[in-house]
Structures are given as C-alpha cells and as structure tokens.
C-alpha cells in the first residue's frame, strides 16, 4: 500500500491557508508516503503526467498534521509520482493544527 489510508475530504478544522503563498512560512520537510492519509479519492491523469505540473504552484506538497495524523491536502500527484519512482518519501510543508 502506498498511503496509510485513502480519505475523502478534510477531517480537520479550517486553517485559513487557501492560497499557495499562505504556505510559504511553513518549512518543508520529508514525510513518508506510508504515513499520509489522502484527502482526495481521485487523481486527474493530466495533472499526474504533466511535465510542468509544479510550474505555477508550490514545489512542495501541503500536509496538515491533526491529532497525530498526517493528511495530504495538496500534492496528490506529487506523491503518486514519487511512489511510481519508488521513492518512499515526499518533501512537504507540514502545518500542525492543535
């Protein structure tokens, strides 16, 4: 299994970071794919296969840590691409919500 679980939706409270620039103050770190719970059940293949998929967005995935669980909020295509390349980790900005 690639991820800890496949979720559908965000089970954590709203954090107010809706734009990419809202995340720039959250430092990136490595997270293991098998520790992530996705917040989306589907992936657009065009996004996954696009060579410039990160050109207009953040280079790092966005992860929310809530009640000890890491939720992959944005960057599912990056995570799947890492898994396809047999990389067990992903660089992500991890926001902790208490």
Phi and psi restraints in degrees (value plus and minus 20) as a CYANA .aco file:
   2 UNK   PHI     -98.3   -58.3
   2 UNK   PSI     -68.5   -28.5
   3 UNK   PHI    -129.2   -89.2
   3 UNK   PSI     142.3   182.3
   4 UNK   PHI     -81.7   -41.7
   4 UNK   PSI     -62.5   -22.5
   5 UNK   PHI    -180.6  -140.6
   5 UNK   PSI     138.1   178.1
   6 UNK   PHI    -128.3   -88.3
   6 UNK   PSI      93.2   133.2
   7 UNK   PHI    -122.3   -82.3
   7 UNK   PSI     158.9   198.9
   8 UNK   PHI    -163.8  -123.8
   8 UNK   PSI      71.7   111.7
   9 UNK   PHI      93.9   133.9
   9 UNK   PSI     152.7   192.7
  10 UNK   PHI    -126.9   -86.9
  10 UNK   PSI      87.9   127.9
  11 UNK   PHI    -102.5   -62.5
  11 UNK   PSI     -11.6    28.4
  12 UNK   PHI    -130.1   -90.1
  12 UNK   PSI     140.9   180.9
  13 UNK   PHI     -86.5   -46.5
  13 UNK   PSI     135.8   175.8
  14 UNK   PHI     -79.3   -39.3
  14 UNK   PSI     114.9   154.9
  15 UNK   PHI    -129.6   -89.6
  15 UNK   PSI     -26.7    13.3
  16 UNK   PHI      60.5   100.5
  16 UNK   PSI     -10.1    29.9
  17 UNK   PHI    -128.1   -88.1
  17 UNK   PSI      63.8   103.8
  18 UNK   PHI    -116.9   -76.9
  18 UNK   PSI     -39.3     0.7
  19 UNK   PHI    -128.8   -88.8
  19 UNK   PSI     135.4   175.4
  20 UNK   PHI     -76.7   -36.7
  20 UNK   PSI     -62.0   -22.0
  21 UNK   PHI     -87.0   -47.0
  21 UNK   PSI     -38.0     2.0
  22 UNK   PHI     -90.4   -50.4
  22 UNK   PSI     -36.7     3.3
  23 UNK   PHI    -117.4   -77.4
  23 UNK   PSI     -26.5    13.5
  24 UNK   PHI     -82.6   -42.6
  24 UNK   PSI     -44.7    -4.7
  25 UNK   PHI    -104.3   -64.3
  25 UNK   PSI     -23.2    16.8
  26 UNK   PHI    -113.1   -73.1
  26 UNK   PSI      93.8   133.8
  27 UNK   PHI     -89.6   -49.6
  27 UNK   PSI     121.5   161.5
  28 UNK   PHI     -96.1   -56.1
  28 UNK   PSI     132.9   172.9
  29 UNK   PHI    -172.1  -132.1
  29 UNK   PSI     148.6   188.6
  30 UNK   PHI    -103.1   -63.1
  30 UNK   PSI     118.7   158.7
  31 UNK   PHI    -150.2  -110.2
  31 UNK   PSI     126.2   166.2
  32 UNK   PHI     -99.2   -59.2
  32 UNK   PSI     116.7   156.7
  33 UNK   PHI     -80.4   -40.4
  33 UNK   PSI     -56.8   -16.8
  34 UNK   PHI     -96.1   -56.1
  34 UNK   PSI     -17.6    22.4
  35 UNK   PHI    -123.4   -83.4
  35 UNK   PSI     -24.0    16.0
  36 UNK   PHI    -113.9   -73.9
  36 UNK   PSI     122.4   162.4
  37 UNK   PHI    -131.2   -91.2
  37 UNK   PSI     103.7   143.7
  38 UNK   PHI     -94.9   -54.9
  38 UNK   PSI     135.6   175.6
  39 UNK   PHI    -128.8   -88.8
  39 UNK   PSI     -16.7    23.3
  40 UNK   PHI    -149.9  -109.9
  40 UNK   PSI     120.6   160.6
  41 UNK   PHI    -113.0   -73.0
  41 UNK   PSI     -37.6     2.4
  42 UNK   PHI    -143.2  -103.2
  42 UNK   PSI     137.5   177.5
  43 UNK   PHI    -154.5  -114.5
  43 UNK   PSI     114.1   154.1
  44 UNK   PHI    -101.2   -61.2
  44 UNK   PSI      98.5   138.5
  45 UNK   PHI     -81.7   -41.7
  45 UNK   PSI     -52.1   -12.1
  46 UNK   PHI     -79.8   -39.8
  46 UNK   PSI     -60.3   -20.3
  47 UNK   PHI     -88.3   -48.3
  47 UNK   PSI     -62.4   -22.4
  48 UNK   PHI     -82.9   -42.9
  48 UNK   PSI     -61.4   -21.4
  49 UNK   PHI    -109.3   -69.3
  49 UNK   PSI     -29.8    10.2
  50 UNK   PHI     -87.7   -47.7
  50 UNK   PSI     110.3   150.3
  51 UNK   PHI     -90.6   -50.6
  51 UNK   PSI     -47.4    -7.4
  52 UNK   PHI    -127.2   -87.2
  52 UNK   PSI      11.2    51.2
  53 UNK   PHI     -82.9   -42.9
  53 UNK   PSI     -42.6    -2.6
  54 UNK   PHI    -125.1   -85.1
  54 UNK   PSI     -13.9    26.1
  55 UNK   PHI     -81.3   -41.3
  55 UNK   PSI     -61.4   -21.4
  56 UNK   PHI    -120.4   -80.4
  56 UNK   PSI     -21.1    18.9
  57 UNK   PHI    -140.7  -100.7
  57 UNK   PSI    -186.4  -146.4
  58 UNK   PHI     -93.6   -53.6
  58 UNK   PSI     124.1   164.1
  59 UNK   PHI     -93.1   -53.1
  59 UNK   PSI     -37.7     2.3
  60 UNK   PHI    -131.7   -91.7
  60 UNK   PSI     127.3   167.3
  61 UNK   PHI     -89.1   -49.1
  61 UNK   PSI     140.2   180.2
  62 UNK   PHI    -131.7   -91.7
  62 UNK   PSI     103.8   143.8
  63 UNK   PHI    -144.0  -104.0
  63 UNK   PSI     118.1   158.1
  64 UNK   PHI    -132.6   -92.6
  64 UNK   PSI     104.8   144.8
  65 UNK   PHI    -116.6   -76.6
  65 UNK   PSI      98.4   138.4
  66 UNK   PHI    -159.0  -119.0
  66 UNK   PSI     104.1   144.1
  67 UNK   PHI      32.2    72.2
  67 UNK   PSI      21.1    61.1
  68 UNK   PHI      61.6   101.6
  68 UNK   PSI     -19.0    21.0
  69 UNK   PHI    -132.6   -92.6
  69 UNK   PSI     119.9   159.9
  70 UNK   PHI    -116.7   -76.7
  70 UNK   PSI      97.2   137.2
  71 UNK   PHI    -126.2   -86.2
  71 UNK   PSI     105.3   145.3
  72 UNK   PHI    -101.9   -61.9
  72 UNK   PSI      79.4   119.4
  73 UNK   PHI    -102.1   -62.1
  73 UNK   PSI     -61.0   -21.0
  74 UNK   PHI    -163.0  -123.0
  74 UNK   PSI     115.3   155.3
  75 UNK   PHI      95.3   135.3
  75 UNK   PSI       3.7    43.7
  76 UNK   PHI     -78.1   -38.1
  76 UNK   PSI     -59.7   -19.7
  77 UNK   PHI     -83.7   -43.7
  77 UNK   PSI     -56.4   -16.4
  78 UNK   PHI     -86.1   -46.1
  78 UNK   PSI     -61.5   -21.5
  79 UNK   PHI     -85.5   -45.5
  79 UNK   PSI     -63.4   -23.4
  80 UNK   PHI     -86.7   -46.7
  80 UNK   PSI     -59.4   -19.4
  81 UNK   PHI     -82.3   -42.3
  81 UNK   PSI     -61.4   -21.4
  82 UNK   PHI     -81.6   -41.6
  82 UNK   PSI     -62.9   -22.9
  83 UNK   PHI     -83.4   -43.4
  83 UNK   PSI     -61.3   -21.3
  84 UNK   PHI     -84.3   -44.3
  84 UNK   PSI     -48.1    -8.1
  85 UNK   PHI    -110.9   -70.9
  85 UNK   PSI      -8.7    31.3
  86 UNK   PHI      38.8    78.8
  86 UNK   PSI      15.8    55.8
  87 UNK   PHI    -120.0   -80.0
  87 UNK   PSI     104.4   144.4
  88 UNK   PHI    -102.5   -62.5
  88 UNK   PSI     -26.8    13.2
  89 UNK   PHI    -145.0  -105.0
  89 UNK   PSI     141.2   181.2
  90 UNK   PHI    -157.3  -117.3
  90 UNK   PSI     120.6   160.6
  91 UNK   PHI    -104.8   -64.8
  91 UNK   PSI     106.0   146.0
  92 UNK   PHI    -165.8  -125.8
  92 UNK   PSI     133.3   173.3
  93 UNK   PHI    -107.0   -67.0
  93 UNK   PSI     103.1   143.1
  94 UNK   PHI    -131.9   -91.9
  94 UNK   PSI      94.6   134.6
  95 UNK   PHI    -119.2   -79.2
  95 UNK   PSI     103.7   143.7
  96 UNK   PHI    -115.9   -75.9
  96 UNK   PSI     105.8   145.8
  97 UNK   PHI    -129.6   -89.6
  97 UNK   PSI     111.4   151.4
